[in-house]
Amino acid sequence: MLLHVLAVGDVCSDVGLDCLHRHLRQIKKLYEIDFTVVNGENAAGLGLLPRHADELFDAGADVITLGNHTWDKRQIADYLDQSPYILRPANFSPRTPGRGFGIYEGPRGLRIGVLNLMGRFELNSNLSSPFDMADKVLAGEGKEADVVLVDFHAEATSEKGAMGWYLDGRVSAVWGTHTHVPTADQQILPKGTGFVTDLGMTGPIHSILGVKPEVSINRFLGGMPMRYEPGPAPGKLNAVRFVIDTDTRACVEVARCDLLD
């Protein structure tokens, strides 16, 4: 069986949420998507609230992944414990709420594992190693999954590439999130893992990584600190489609599925 997976780049602010609501189901129908993973850590601008998580699910997400802004809205903590369909990075401290890996039912009873990890370079060196955590999950509960998908939320393209090659042949797909800039290096690695360095962003087109340009420019010019504000509409949706042969667990196709309002 061929499993069609859609991975959607970081949803930013109400513009990104609106874009997702208007276009995600259309894309899923067009590409016959079976399973959708959406990174939602910026749905509230920085972080997300429970109502934003509900909106992401209502728009068509099967699983939500997070990243370095997980705790920017502390109200999400209880939601992380209550819902198995939202993941925070698995290499956060085990004392924090939520989980970093889940197994979900796909078509024909397929068991789809999703692992959320976060990089350490230029983000948080106090995290446990995402590479060691991947090994731990795959040697443990990951064995129960028929296919495993990995959202690696990291700053450095080199760290993302290292994770893709490290897990080549051990998982079906690895994609990067966090930098909000879509990369054009989608590929199938030698041992069958689908990989792309960064999905990109679902949010305001006329922005710098989702933020009003003047706010970011002011920061680089050394001006007085300004509150981050999201850019205005219109929006865009950045996503990548992975087609996986469930008999071999290998990815057989990787393609971008980007859309502009």
Secondary structure, DSSP 8 states (H G I E B T S, - for coil): -EEEEEEE-EEBHHHHHHHHHHHHHHHHHHTT-SEEEEE-TBTTSSS--HHHHHHHHHHT-SEEE--TTGGGSGGGHHHHHH-TTEE--TTS-TTSSS-SEEEEE-GGG-EEEEEEEE--TTS-TTS--HHHHHHHHHHTGGGG-SEEEEEEE-S-HHHHHHHHHHTBTTBSEEEEESS----S--EE-TTS-EEES---EEEESSSBTTB-HHHHHHHHTT-------B--S-EEE-EEEEEEETTTTEEEEEEE--EE-
